[in-house]
Amino acid sequence: MVTLQLSCPIIVKPQAKLPILGLARNQQKHLSKLPSSFPASLYICSSQEPHYPIPLFPPVDQSVAAVVFGDGSESRLYPLTKRRSEGAIPLAANYRLVDAVVSNCINSNINKIYALTQFNSTSLNLHLSRAFTGILRGKDGFVEVIAAYQSLEDQDWFQGNADAIRRCLWVLEEYPVTEFLILPGHHLYKMDYQRLIEAHRNNKADITIVALNAIRDKHPGFGFLRVNPANQVIEFSMKSERETITSISGKSSRKSDSVASGNFPSMGIYLINRDTMSRLLKEYLPEATDLGSEVIPAAISIGMKVEAYLFDGYWEDMRSIEAFYHANMECIKRSNMRYKSVAKLPERAERIIFYDRDCPVYTMPRCLPPTMIREAVIRDSVVGDGCIINRCKIKGTIIGMRTRIGDGAVIEDSVIMGADFYQEEDIQSSGKCINHKAIPVGIGEDTQIKKAVIDKNARIGKNVLIINKDGVQEGDREANGYIISEGIVVILHGAEIADGSII
């Protein structure tokens, strides 16, 4: 029989970085029998075993599962979402939008990740299934894609994020997790979810909502929280696109000091206890379809403990073409930082999403050759793998993978997403004969591009001007292969712009 002995008092530091460890019920019983004079922060050890601390919470990699959503049916990033979901949109030369969210999970030791997808999900499903399998295999984790489906019980597709979770609970509850972390898959930010989990557990909350610690010019569209001095959410309200307050709100019966209360925009990120999720979706709200507009207000109204977790780092929700464009430009501004720990970088370093050695952004590994540059002048730009850049001038631009740029081209302040193939592959697969009139994939000779987004596989001819010379703010020329949104020209996926065109 092993005799338990009390070791010397060693203080457990609750602020230490996770993984958060677990406390079994039988251990709690033993602890309850200890004399009250013993410090609560003692270790219990065996004379025949190594000394280990009494665990306080279950390990994060075993007790928390992330649920990532691709996007909804309505997107403000059209036409970039014409054939793909928002999470699959290329970003910063080598990545997809969803990579930032999944990487946050991996870097936070959350290894059980479910991706619920539905609209234009082929590209996203393929990327998720290929990109992270090898990374998580060594951590006993996974990224499991659950595409929208019909069954004998449910003949419709997912009607919203709450409906999707309810219908997938039989899969989500396969592992004995204690919390679900609900994440939009198309936001750009860097967050240590372990701090969120620690705050949630220390507060003994049923639900914790992540909110911005500042009011933005444009509200994110995930609702507003009214928080009392104890950091509890006492009211949750949604706003329509026209900034009119809707009737969707939940008010808590808790008393609060209205003077000390604060209002914060929600980021659409929720940490919900497993039992709470099941009760809300199955018992209290079996017909609810949306978490933000139905489930969260109801949880507050019935008296559940809903807490706020304020986030003050860089965050972009990609609510428009302009937001997507500026997010890429932000990558350029910060790309001159050395690849090192953000802790050693100057203030506002949280904006550096892709250049943190301690928290890397993972993506699909590719076997592409190094980029070839021939007498080009490139300033303040980010260049992806496998590009062929000839004698041209590039300034303040994102150059995506496999991009080909001809001689004499001038590109400024733009996002070039690149291509899925090299031209030789294109000619062979199409079965067409090579002729001098065909416009190859890439940017043609002597073409000028300024403040534009060029989607993948676009064919831009020679002597083309994409400069929005008339200063148009909004224009729909989709039939001609482009649109203009907030003054930014967007060339559609696979579009062909003839030689000498002026846009």
SEMI-443142 format. One record per residue (C-alpha): x, y, z; residue number from 1. Coordinates in nm, 3 decimals. Layout:
BEGIN
> X Y Z NUM
...
END
This chain:
BEGIN
> 0.000 0.000 0.000 1
> 0.129 0.346 -0.087 2
> 0.120 0.592 0.200 3
> 0.043 0.954 0.117 4
> 0.272 1.203 0.281 5
> 0.271 1.580 0.285 6
> 0.576 1.736 0.128 7
> 0.718 2.072 0.218 8
> 0.483 2.357 0.136 9
> 0.536 2.464 -0.224 10
> 0.323 2.744 -0.356 11
> 0.132 2.672 -0.676 12
> 0.150 2.970 -0.907 13
> -0.197 3.013 -1.063 14
> -0.065 3.267 -1.314 15
> 0.177 3.017 -1.466 16
> 0.124 2.939 -1.832 17
> -0.100 2.645 -1.910 18
> -0.150 2.354 -1.978 19
> -0.408 2.367 -1.705 20
> -0.410 2.041 -1.514 21
> -0.709 1.846 -1.376 22
> -0.829 1.751 -1.029 23
> -0.996 1.414 -0.996 24
> -1.290 1.367 -0.763 25
> -1.118 1.105 -0.549 26
> -0.829 1.347 -0.498 27
> -1.073 1.614 -0.387 28
> -1.212 1.376 -0.127 29
> -0.865 1.312 0.015 30
> -0.799 1.685 0.028 31
> -1.123 1.752 0.214 32
> -1.003 1.526 0.497 33
> -0.686 1.727 0.558 34
> -0.676 1.941 0.871 35
> -0.777 2.299 0.808 36
> -0.441 2.419 0.935 37
> -0.261 2.284 0.629 38
> -0.204 2.532 0.346 39
> -0.430 2.476 0.043 40
> -0.132 2.497 -0.190 41
> 0.054 2.188 -0.067 42
> 0.170 1.907 -0.292 43
> 0.065 1.550 -0.209 44
> 0.327 1.293 -0.294 45
> 0.424 0.928 -0.240 46
> 0.759 0.830 -0.098 47
> 0.800 0.597 -0.396 48
> 0.685 0.834 -0.669 49
> 0.814 1.165 -0.813 50
> 0.667 1.481 -0.661 51
> 0.389 1.626 -0.882 52
> 0.152 1.914 -0.809 53
> -0.211 1.850 -0.733 54
> -0.382 1.933 -1.065 55
> -0.643 2.208 -1.061 56
> -0.815 2.166 -1.399 57
> -0.814 1.911 -1.683 58
> -0.541 1.955 -1.947 59
> -0.652 2.188 -2.225 60
> -0.552 1.943 -2.501 61
> -0.787 1.686 -2.348 62
> -1.071 1.900 -2.215 63
> -1.138 2.171 -2.478 64
> -1.256 2.124 -2.835 65
> -1.263 2.407 -3.089 66
> -1.553 2.443 -3.333 67
> -1.453 2.654 -3.634 68
> -1.710 2.786 -3.881 69
> -1.616 2.855 -4.244 70
> -1.866 3.139 -4.294 71
> -2.230 3.206 -4.362 72
> -2.433 3.229 -4.680 73
> -2.392 3.607 -4.701 74
> -2.045 3.749 -4.755 75
> -1.921 4.103 -4.803 76
> -1.605 3.974 -4.970 77
> -1.778 3.894 -5.298 78
> -1.647 3.831 -5.565 79
> -1.358 3.673 -5.372 80
> -1.619 3.432 -5.232 81
> -1.782 3.351 -5.563 82
> -1.626 3.003 -5.573 83
> -1.485 2.969 -5.220 84
> -1.582 3.038 -4.859 85
> -1.428 3.328 -4.667 86
> -1.199 3.101 -4.467 87
> -1.037 2.977 -4.790 88
> -0.945 3.321 -4.929 89
> -0.567 3.353 -4.987 90
> -0.389 3.596 -4.756 91
> -0.037 3.736 -4.721 92
> 0.108 3.544 -5.018 93
> 0.127 3.195 -4.864 94
> -0.174 3.153 -4.634 95
> -0.551 3.118 -4.616 96
> -0.767 3.316 -4.376 97
> -0.859 3.008 -4.174 98
> -0.491 2.936 -4.105 99
> -0.470 3.213 -3.845 100
> -0.762 3.073 -3.643 101
> -0.649 2.710 -3.654 102
> -0.293 2.816 -3.568 103
> -0.423 3.003 -3.264 104
> -0.576 2.675 -3.149 105
> -0.257 2.475 -3.207 106
> -0.040 2.736 -3.034 107
> -0.286 2.735 -2.741 108
> -0.255 2.358 -2.701 109
> -0.608 2.293 -2.833 110
> -0.564 1.987 -3.052 111
> -0.923 1.875 -3.109 112
> -1.058 2.099 -3.382 113
> -1.385 2.055 -3.569 114
> -1.458 2.260 -3.882 115
> -1.827 2.295 -3.969 116
> -1.864 2.402 -4.331 117
> -2.145 2.449 -4.579 118
> -2.132 2.731 -4.836 119
> -1.878 2.707 -5.120 120
> -1.679 2.476 -4.896 121
> -1.490 2.258 -5.146 122
> -1.169 2.462 -5.138 123
> -1.184 2.509 -4.761 124
> -1.251 2.141 -4.692 125
> -0.960 2.039 -4.913 126
> -0.724 2.285 -4.748 127
> -0.819 2.187 -4.391 128
> -0.790 1.816 -4.460 129
> -0.439 1.858 -4.605 130
> -0.283 2.143 -4.411 131
> -0.288 2.039 -4.046 132
> -0.292 1.660 -4.037 133
> 0.083 1.621 -4.004 134
> 0.115 1.901 -3.749 135
> -0.144 1.758 -3.510 136
> -0.064 1.391 -3.559 137
> 0.232 1.411 -3.322 138
> 0.014 1.589 -3.062 139
> -0.261 1.324 -3.067 140
> -0.492 1.580 -3.224 141
> -0.695 1.634 -3.540 142
> -0.883 1.876 -3.761 143
> -1.208 1.705 -3.855 144
> -1.417 1.861 -4.129 145
> -1.793 1.817 -4.085 146
> -1.966 1.929 -4.402 147
> -2.336 2.015 -4.398 148
> -2.549 1.707 -4.445 149
> -2.905 1.584 -4.464 150
> -3.035 1.295 -4.257 151
> -3.360 1.111 -4.194 152
> -3.426 1.339 -3.896 153
> -3.316 1.664 -4.066 154
> -3.388 1.710 -4.435 155
> -3.258 2.069 -4.447 156
> -2.903 2.205 -4.451 157
> -2.757 2.390 -4.153 158
> -2.983 2.685 -4.074 159
> -2.724 2.870 -3.865 160
> -2.433 2.811 -3.631 161
> -2.653 2.702 -3.340 162
> -2.844 2.459 -3.562 163
> -2.515 2.323 -3.700 164
> -2.376 2.259 -3.351 165
> -2.700 2.095 -3.234 166
> -2.703 1.857 -3.528 167
> -2.334 1.773 -3.481 168
> -2.338 1.721 -3.104 169
> -2.329 1.345 -3.158 170
> -1.984 1.396 -3.313 171
> -1.865 1.682 -3.092 172
> -1.941 1.487 -2.774 173
> -1.739 1.186 -2.884 174
> -1.451 1.296 -2.660 175
> -1.497 1.381 -2.288 176
> -1.432 1.754 -2.328 177
> -1.559 2.004 -2.072 178
> -1.580 2.316 -2.292 179
> -1.640 2.408 -2.654 180
> -1.458 2.707 -2.805 181
> -1.672 2.854 -3.086 182
> -1.467 3.041 -3.348 183
> -1.543 3.222 -3.676 184
> -1.296 3.088 -3.929 185
> -1.233 3.403 -4.134 186
> -1.099 3.652 -3.877 187
> -0.738 3.766 -3.859 188
> -0.589 3.799 -3.511 189
> -0.354 3.630 -3.266 190
> -0.484 3.517 -2.929 191
> -0.368 3.283 -2.655 192
> -0.689 3.090 -2.589 193
> -0.534 2.939 -2.275 194
> -0.575 3.273 -2.097 195
> -0.940 3.281 -2.203 196
> -0.991 2.926 -2.071 197
> -0.815 3.008 -1.745 198
> -1.036 3.316 -1.690 199
> -1.349 3.117 -1.778 200
> -1.268 2.844 -1.526 201
> -1.154 3.078 -1.251 202
> -1.481 3.271 -1.284 203
> -1.683 2.945 -1.289 204
> -1.873 3.081 -1.586 205
> -2.126 2.896 -1.799 206
> -2.041 3.106 -2.105 207
> -1.758 3.350 -2.172 208
> -1.787 3.595 -2.461 209
> -1.473 3.752 -2.609 210
> -1.522 4.123 -2.674 211
> -1.309 4.405 -2.807 212
> -1.174 4.638 -2.543 213
> -1.250 4.937 -2.765 214
> -1.533 5.067 -2.981 215
> -1.452 5.058 -3.353 216
> -1.578 5.292 -3.623 217
> -1.760 5.001 -3.786 218
> -1.926 4.757 -3.552 219
> -1.830 4.391 -3.616 220
> -2.191 4.275 -3.637 221
> -2.174 4.020 -3.354 222
> -2.364 4.228 -3.100 223
> -2.278 4.450 -2.804 224
> -2.224 4.348 -2.443 225
> -2.314 4.554 -2.139 226
> -2.081 4.446 -1.862 227
> -2.105 4.525 -1.489 228
> -1.806 4.599 -1.261 229
> -1.781 4.226 -1.179 230
> -1.716 4.155 -1.551 231
> -2.051 3.979 -1.589 232
> -2.257 4.032 -1.904 233
> -2.592 4.177 -1.799 234
> -2.725 4.261 -2.145 235
> -2.656 4.146 -2.499 236
> -2.801 4.326 -2.799 237
> -2.768 4.297 -3.174 238
> -2.773 4.573 -3.434 239
> -2.896 4.554 -3.787 240
> -2.690 4.660 -4.086 241
> -2.859 5.002 -4.073 242
> -2.742 5.059 -3.716 243
> -3.094 5.029 -3.574 244
> -3.121 4.834 -3.252 245
> -3.329 4.522 -3.297 246
> -3.552 4.363 -3.035 247
> -3.306 4.077 -2.989 248
> -3.159 4.118 -2.642 249
> -3.117 3.934 -2.318 250
> -3.119 4.110 -1.983 251
> -2.994 3.963 -1.660 252
> -3.171 4.013 -1.329 253
> -2.836 4.087 -1.161 254
> -2.809 4.436 -1.013 255
> -2.527 4.651 -1.136 256
> -2.382 4.995 -1.102 257
> -2.480 5.153 -1.433 258
> -2.213 5.419 -1.393 259
> -1.936 5.160 -1.383 260
> -2.082 4.944 -1.656 261
> -1.919 4.923 -1.995 262
> -2.037 4.847 -2.348 263
> -1.812 4.637 -2.569 264
> -1.853 4.490 -2.918 265
> -1.856 4.111 -2.932 266
> -1.601 3.931 -3.150 267
> -1.830 3.632 -3.208 268
> -1.601 3.404 -3.002 269
> -1.768 3.200 -2.728 270
> -1.635 2.954 -2.471 271
> -1.928 2.742 -2.354 272
> -1.939 2.459 -2.104 273
> -2.031 2.128 -2.262 274
> -2.332 2.069 -2.035 275
> -2.449 2.427 -2.084 276
> -2.431 2.390 -2.461 277
> -2.629 2.067 -2.456 278
> -2.901 2.205 -2.227 279
> -2.941 2.528 -2.422 280
> -2.965 2.367 -2.765 281
> -3.163 2.057 -2.672 282
> -3.386 2.160 -2.380 283
> -3.428 2.537 -2.362 284
> -3.394 2.637 -2.729 285
> -3.448 2.330 -2.951 286
> -3.552 2.549 -3.247 287
> -3.285 2.821 -3.220 288
> -3.060 2.861 -3.524 289
> -2.815 3.138 -3.424 290
> -2.590 3.169 -3.121 291
> -2.552 3.546 -3.118 292
> -2.911 3.653 -3.178 293
> -3.094 3.375 -2.992 294
> -2.888 3.149 -2.766 295
> -2.666 3.403 -2.586 296
> -2.951 3.648 -2.499 297
> -3.161 3.356 -2.374 298
> -2.877 3.227 -2.156 299
> -2.847 3.571 -1.993 300
> -3.223 3.599 -1.945 301
> -3.257 3.266 -1.764 302
> -2.979 3.358 -1.522 303
> -2.680 3.166 -1.650 304
> -2.343 3.307 -1.556 305
> -2.215 3.481 -1.870 306
> -1.877 3.651 -1.841 307
> -1.686 3.888 -2.071 308
> -1.323 3.844 -2.172 309
> -1.180 4.165 -2.313 310
> -0.926 4.149 -2.595 311
> -0.718 4.455 -2.686 312
> -0.494 4.314 -2.959 313
> -0.510 4.347 -3.337 314
> -0.826 4.193 -3.483 315
> -0.979 4.217 -3.828 316
> -1.310 4.049 -3.906 317
> -1.285 4.093 -4.286 318
> -1.625 4.253 -4.319 319
> -1.548 4.412 -4.656 320
> -1.311 4.419 -4.950 321
> -1.155 4.730 -4.797 322
> -1.091 4.547 -4.468 323
> -0.934 4.255 -4.653 324
> -0.715 4.490 -4.855 325
> -0.593 4.681 -4.550 326
> -0.522 4.357 -4.361 327
> -0.284 4.257 -4.639 328
> -0.126 4.601 -4.639 329
> -0.073 4.568 -4.263 330
> 0.130 4.253 -4.329 331
> 0.359 4.457 -4.551 332
> 0.408 4.732 -4.292 333
> 0.514 4.481 -4.030 334
> 0.712 4.245 -4.254 335
> 1.035 4.435 -4.196 336
> 1.042 4.298 -3.840 337
> 1.286 4.016 -3.781 338
> 1.147 3.666 -3.720 339
> 1.168 3.661 -3.341 340
> 0.965 3.647 -3.024 341
> 0.694 3.915 -3.009 342
> 0.783 3.964 -2.642 343
> 1.105 4.128 -2.762 344
> 0.941 4.353 -3.018 345
> 0.823 4.711 -2.966 346
> 0.474 4.828 -2.876 347
> 0.182 4.726 -3.104 348
> 0.375 4.411 -3.199 349
> 0.052 4.214 -3.156 350
> -0.027 4.322 -3.512 351
> 0.250 4.093 -3.636 352
> 0.048 3.783 -3.715 353
> 0.294 3.600 -3.940 354
> 0.633 3.692 -3.792 355
> 0.625 3.550 -3.441 356
> 0.870 3.267 -3.382 357
> 0.689 3.150 -3.068 358
> 0.343 3.141 -3.226 359
> 0.386 3.049 -3.594 360
> 0.101 3.046 -3.846 361
> 0.070 2.699 -3.995 362
> -0.054 2.628 -4.345 363
> -0.042 2.363 -4.614 364
> 0.315 2.251 -4.689 365
> 0.400 2.290 -5.055 366
> 0.693 2.172 -5.263 367
> 0.749 2.485 -5.470 368
> 1.080 2.614 -5.606 369
> 1.229 2.938 -5.472 370
> 1.104 3.257 -5.631 371
> 1.304 3.366 -5.937 372
> 1.374 3.741 -5.963 373
> 1.538 3.885 -6.275 374
> 1.657 4.247 -6.241 375
> 1.336 4.351 -6.066 376
> 1.313 4.646 -5.826 377
> 1.105 4.538 -5.526 378
> 1.035 4.758 -5.223 379
> 0.827 4.703 -4.908 380
> 0.656 4.393 -5.043 381
> 0.588 4.030 -4.951 382
> 0.665 3.766 -5.214 383
> 0.534 3.409 -5.194 384
> 0.697 3.087 -5.313 385
> 0.748 2.979 -5.671 386
> 0.709 3.318 -5.841 387
> 0.875 3.423 -6.167 388
> 0.938 3.797 -6.153 389
> 1.106 3.958 -6.452 390
> 1.237 4.313 -6.503 391
> 0.961 4.509 -6.332 392
> 0.895 4.749 -6.044 393
> 0.697 4.641 -5.739 394
> 0.618 4.854 -5.435 395
> 0.397 4.788 -5.132 396
> 0.243 4.473 -5.280 397
> 0.157 4.117 -5.180 398
> 0.276 3.871 -5.447 399
> 0.109 3.531 -5.411 400
> 0.247 3.189 -5.501 401
> 0.334 3.105 -5.865 402
> 0.280 3.463 -5.981 403
> 0.439 3.547 -6.317 404
> 0.513 3.915 -6.384 405
> 0.636 4.031 -6.725 406
> 0.902 4.284 -6.820 407
> 0.822 4.650 -6.771 408
> 0.528 4.594 -6.538 409
> 0.471 4.843 -6.254 410
> 0.267 4.727 -5.953 411
> 0.194 4.941 -5.646 412
> -0.015 4.895 -5.330 413
> -0.189 4.582 -5.457 414
> -0.268 4.222 -5.365 415
> -0.178 3.963 -5.628 416
> -0.307 3.624 -5.515 417
> -0.104 3.417 -5.761 418
> -0.197 3.097 -5.942 419
> -0.278 2.731 -5.876 420
> -0.054 2.610 -6.158 421
> 0.224 2.710 -6.393 422
> 0.140 2.800 -6.751 423
> 0.288 2.481 -6.896 424
> 0.046 2.274 -6.688 425
> -0.241 2.494 -6.801 426
> -0.164 2.441 -7.172 427
> -0.119 2.066 -7.137 428
> -0.433 2.010 -6.929 429
> -0.653 2.220 -7.156 430
> -0.534 2.045 -7.470 431
> -0.503 2.378 -7.653 432
> -0.228 2.451 -7.897 433
> 0.028 2.712 -7.803 434
> -0.032 3.034 -7.992 435
> 0.103 3.383 -7.951 436
> -0.240 3.538 -7.908 437
> -0.336 3.352 -7.589 438
> -0.301 3.553 -7.267 439
> -0.101 3.349 -7.015 440
> -0.180 3.335 -6.644 441
> -0.009 3.624 -6.466 442
> 0.071 3.990 -6.530 443
> 0.166 4.087 -6.885 444
> 0.447 4.311 -7.003 445
> 0.427 4.688 -6.948 446
> 0.110 4.657 -6.742 447
> 0.042 4.905 -6.461 448
> -0.157 4.805 -6.151 449
> -0.232 5.026 -5.852 450
> -0.455 4.967 -5.548 451
> -0.610 4.649 -5.682 452
> -0.681 4.292 -5.574 453
> -0.605 4.035 -5.845 454
> -0.767 3.700 -5.767 455
> -0.606 3.368 -5.852 456
> -0.542 3.246 -6.207 457
> -0.623 3.586 -6.360 458
> -0.481 3.653 -6.707 459
> -0.375 4.016 -6.739 460
> -0.260 4.108 -7.089 461
> 0.013 4.346 -7.206 462
> -0.007 4.727 -7.170 463
> -0.308 4.703 -6.937 464
> -0.388 4.990 -6.697 465
> -0.566 4.883 -6.375 466
> -0.552 5.214 -6.190 467
> -0.919 5.321 -6.147 468
> -0.840 5.632 -6.348 469
> -1.187 5.782 -6.296 470
> -1.183 5.735 -5.918 471
> -1.497 5.520 -5.915 472
> -1.598 5.407 -5.565 473
> -1.848 5.136 -5.657 474
> -1.885 4.961 -5.990 475
> -2.018 4.625 -6.105 476
> -1.842 4.509 -6.422 477
> -1.848 4.140 -6.339 478
> -1.930 4.052 -6.698 479
> -1.603 4.221 -6.795 480
> -1.404 4.036 -6.529 481
> -1.384 4.296 -6.254 482
> -1.571 4.502 -5.995 483
> -1.482 4.815 -5.796 484
> -1.553 4.816 -5.423 485
> -1.477 5.121 -5.206 486
> -1.237 5.244 -5.472 487
> -1.046 4.914 -5.493 488
> -1.044 4.730 -5.826 489
> -1.099 4.355 -5.786 490
> -1.014 4.127 -6.080 491
> -1.218 3.807 -6.064 492
> -1.080 3.456 -6.030 493
> -0.969 3.332 -6.373 494
> -1.069 3.655 -6.545 495
> -0.904 3.752 -6.873 496
> -0.819 4.120 -6.931 497
> -0.729 4.188 -7.292 498
> -0.416 4.368 -7.407 499
> -0.438 4.747 -7.387 500
> -0.744 4.750 -7.155 501
> -0.793 5.050 -6.922 502
> -0.977 5.004 -6.596 503
END
